[in-house]
Amino acid sequence: MATNLVSYMMQFLTPDMIGRIAGALGLNRNDAQSGVTAVVPALLAAFSGLADKPGGAQSLVNTVKQQSGVLDNFAGMIGGNNLSSFIERGSSLLTSLLGSHDQSALTGAVARFAGLGQNKASSLLGMLTPVIMGLIGRQIGTRGVDIGSLTSLLASQKEQIAQALPNGLGELLDRTGLSSGLESARRATTAAAPGQFTQYTPPPRERERADRDATFGIPNWAYWALPLLALSGLLWYLLGRPAQHEQVAQEPAPPVQQSQSQSVTVGGVDIKNTIGDSLTDLRTSLQGITDVASARAALPKLEAARTQIDKVSNLVGQLTPDQRKVVAAVIAPAMPAINRLTDKVLEIPGVGDVLRPTIDPVKTKLADLSGLPSTVGSGR
């Protein structure tokens, strides 16, 4: 049995498959990656909570058994003529398990975090629900799916599921009650490394999108009161201090700084999106490593991420200083989490021999691109 269910599922959902999902749903690859990274642990969190409710485990067992053959046909289903009916069946399946209210809450949480919109989030959930069920069944394997094996598997994975929930999404699920049973695991994860992020910090583009859509925690009155206050201040400034206003108007405007939303493309390579995808792949792969076997299984994805980072590093000489600042602003917020995860996995006996030839160059190049000091060889 694999030691990390989230990692096991993300290894099934290969970069090629995520690219095909993006095309089928009309998403760009970065949004599809963000959506899948959110949906997999979110569904597992919801199913873990359901298994703790009376009758919930039996409902899950029945559903898992019904999806035993879905994995063999899923790759061919993406982009096919029957995809819409497959998504509809998956959505109906999710409704039957969670109920329409909780399904709507789950869809809203994923939509807000990943910035997909309600319809795209609903389609992605409908597409992946049968896949998650099929992978749970495959993971339990020859022992057979019953209440004991299913509840044992989900109970053993609560900490890993809590760790895999991206920052912001876990809080959204807490508010809906869908992550019931994971709160203690989330608290333990947070307490395990005081002063550090224990979960993935999304790249700035994802955080800006989540902040834009997730309006919880900001009182509604603020959206009309703050503009009124700003307008009042402007009128006072213009009408009450004309002499000073004239003086300021004659001064040259300060230079406009480049926004982090600026596109950075060199030689046909979208550097910002390439780095964002690579950071996501690094974080997902590292989270699933618990022993030498899982390290070897994660190595292909880590090597792919290294290749993309090498490509960006080779193009950095063609960037303007402002473009380099934009790239650094994407990488720097993610580095504490990447460093923490790499330090953690490299402490596992035998794993360093497998991963250091790949991880050390990646960390060095990311540090160079971000302008942060490298931790390679520091003993951290």
N, C-alpha and C positions, 0 to 999 in steps of 0.2 A: 504494500500500500504506500502510495506517495505520502510524503510528510507534510505537504502543503497543497491544499485543494485549489486555492486560487492560482498558484503557479502552474499546477497541472492543467487547469482550464485555459490559462493564457498561452501555454505551449501548444495547445490544440488550435487556438485562434492565432495562427501565424500572421506575420506581416502581410504576406500575399493575400490571405483570406480576409484580413481587415481591409485591405485595399479594394477587394471585390465587394465587400459589404458597403464600403463608401460609395462605390459606383452604383450599386443597386439601389441605395437609399438617396442618392443625389447629394452626398456629403463630400467635403474635401477630406483627404486622408487624416489630417490632424484632428478634425472634429470627430471622425469615426474612431480614431484611437482613443481620444478623450472619453467618448461615449462608451466604448467597450470596457475601458479601464474602470469606469464608474459602474456599469451595469453588472459585471460579473460579481464583485463583492456585495453590491446592493441586493441582488437576487439571493445570494447565499445568506446574507444577513436576514432578509425577509423569511426565507425558508427555515433558518435556524430558529427564529422567533415562533414560526408556525408549528414547528416540531414540539415546542414546549407547551402548546395549547392542547386541551382535550380533543382527541380525534384528529389533530393536525398531522401527527406522524403517520397515521394510517392513510390519510389523503395523499401525503407525499409518496408513500410506498406505492400506492396504486398508480399514481401518475408516472413515477420513475419506471415502473415495469412497462407502461404503455409506450415509452419513448426508447425502448431498447435498440431499435434499428435506425433511429434518426441520424446518428452520426455518420453512417455509411453513405447517406445520400445528401448530406448538408452542403458539401462543397459544390456538387453539381446543381443543387437547388438555387444557390445564389445567382441572381441574374437570369434565372429561367422563367418560363411562362407561368409556373405554378407558385412563384414566390409570394404573391399577394395572398393566396389562399393559405400558404404555410404560415405567414405572419398572422393572419386572422385566427387560425387554429391555436397558435401560440398565445395570442392575446386572450382567447376564450379560456385556454388552459390556466392562464395566470389569474383570470377573474374567478374561475371555479375554486382556486386554491386560496386566494387572499380576500375575495369579495370585491365588489366594484369600488367601494370607498377606499380601501387600502391600495388597490391597484392604481387608482387615480392619484393617491398621495405619493406612491412610489414613482409613477411617471413624472409627476410634478417635480419631485426632488432631483431626478436624473436630468430633466429638462433644464432646471435652474442651474445645476452645477455645471453641466457640459455645454450649456448654451445651444442646445439642439432645437429648441422649440418643442411644444407638446406633441405634435404629430410625429416628428422624427424620433423623439424619445420613445413614444408608444410603439412605433414600428420596430425599433431596435430591441426593445424589451420582448415584443412578440416573436421576433426572429430568434433571440437567444434563449428564451425560456425552455423550449424543448431541448436545445443543445446542452444547457446546464443540467437538465434532468438526465439526459443520456450519459453525460460525463460522470454524474454521481453514480449511476448504475454501473458504468464501466469501472469506476474506481472501487466500488464494493466487490465487484467481480464474482469469482466462483463461489464465494460464501453464500451468495444469494441475497437479494434485497428483502429485508423484513424490518419490522419496527426496531428491533434491537440493533441490527447492523447500521441502519440509517441514523438513528439517534446517537449511536456511539460515534459515528463519523463526524456528524455536525457538531457534537459537543466537543470533540477533540480539536476542532478547527476554529473555535470562537476567537482565540487570540490572533490567529493568522488572518481571519476575516476582518477583525477590527483594525489590524495593522494595514490591511490592503485598502481600506476605505480612504479615499483621498480627503485631505483637509477640506472642511466645509460640507462635504457630502455626508459624513458621519453625523454632523450636527443637524443637518436637514432630516436625516432618518430618525434621529432621536426625537425631534419635534413631532414627527408623525406617529411615533410609537412602533415603527417597523423594525427597529434594531433592538427590540426588547430582548434582554438576555445577554446583549453584548456590552452593556454599559460598564460592567465591572472589568471586562477585558480591555475596553478602551481606556478606562482609568488606570489600569495596571500598565498598559502600554505607555501612557503619558508619564506615569511616575517612574518608569524604568530608566529614563534618561532625562533628569531634571535639567531645564535650561536649553534642551535641544528639541527639535521637532522629531516626533516619533513616526509621523506619517509623511507621505510625499507632499511637498509643497509644489503645486502646479506652476508651470511657467507663467510669466506675467500675462500673456495673452489669455490663458485660461482663467487666471484670477480676475482679470478685468471683466471677462465675460460673465463669470459667476457673480461678481459683485454687482454688475449691471442688472442681472435678472433676479438675483435673490435679494428681495427688498425687506426680508424679515429683519427685525431688530432696529429699523429706522421708523419712527412714528410717521404716520401719513401726513400729519399737519406740517411736518418739516418741509414737504415738497412745495407747499404754497407759501409758508411763512418765511422761509429763507430768501426766496426771490423778492418778496415784498421788503424785507429788511435791506437787501442789497440795493433795491431801487430807491428806498428812502435815503440811504447813505449817499448814493450817487446824486440825488437832487440836492441834498445839503451841500455836497462838495461843489456842484456846479453853480448853485444860486447863492450860497453863503460865502464862498471864497473865490470871487472872480479873478482877483489879481494873481493869486497863486496858481489858479488853473491856467491862466495865460502863460505864465512862466513855464509850467510843466509842458504845455502844448508845444513850446518852441524847442524843447529838448529832444534830441534824437531818440527814437524808440529803441529799447534794448533788443539785441539780436534774438530771434526766435530760435529756441532750442529744438533739436530734432526729437520727435516723439518716439516712444518705444513701439508705437504701432506702425512706424515707418517700415516699408518693405525693404529687405536687403537681399538683392539678387545679383549674383556675379557669375558670368559664364553659363547662364541658364539654370543655376542652382539657387533655389530659395533658401538662403542660409539660415534665416530665423526658423523656418518650419523644419528644416533638416535637423537643426540642433534640438528643437523642441521634441521632435519624434525620438531622437536618440536618447535624450534624457528620460523620456517616458519608458523606452525599452530598457534602459539601464536599471531604472528603479524597479520595474516589474520583475525583471530577471533576478536582481539581487534579493528581492523580498522572498523569493521561493527557494533560496539556497539554505539548506540545513545540514548537509553532509556532502561527502565527495561525489556520490552518485548524482545528487541534484545539481551540484556544481558543474559536472560534465554535461548534464542535460541542458543547463542554461548557457553553456559556452557558445553555441552557434549564434544565439541572439546577442550576446555580449560582443562577439567578433563582428557581427553586422553593425552594431552601434559604433564600434571602434572604426570600422571602415568609413562610416558617414562622418564621424568626427575628424578623421584624417583628411577627408575630402575638404571639409570646411577649413581646417588648419592650413592646407595647401593654398587656399584661396585668400587667406586673410591679408596677404601682402597687397592685394588689389583693392582692399577696402579703404574708404576715407576714414579719418579719425572719428567723425560723427557716426559712421556706420559701425565702427568697432565698438563704440560706446553702446549702441543699440544691442549688438550681439552680447556684450558683457552683461548688460542688464537682463538678458534672458537667462544667462547661465548662473550668475552670482547667487540669486535666491535659491536655486536648487542645489548648490554645492554642499551646504551643511548636511542635508539629508543623504546625498550621494556619499559623502565622506563617512557619515555614521554607518550607513549600510555596508560599505566596503570594509570598514574597520571590523564590523561585527562578523562578516562572513570569513574574512581572512584569519580570524582567531580560531575558527573551527579546524580541528586537526586534519591535516591532509589537503584542505581546500586551497591554501595558499600556493601549493605546488601546481595546482591545476589552473588557477585564475590569475596569479600575479603577472605572468607574461602579457596578459591582455589588460588587466585592470590598471596596473601602474602607468603604462603609456597613456591610457585614456584619462586618468586623473591629472597627469602632467599637462596634457594638451588642453583639457578643460580649464585648468588653473591659468594657463597662459592666455587663453581666450577671454577669461573672466577678469583677469588682472589681479586675482587673488593668489596668495602664496600657496605653493604645492605642499601637500602633506605626505607625498611619497617619500619613504625612507626616514620619516620623522619618528617612527615607532608608535604612531597613534593607531 
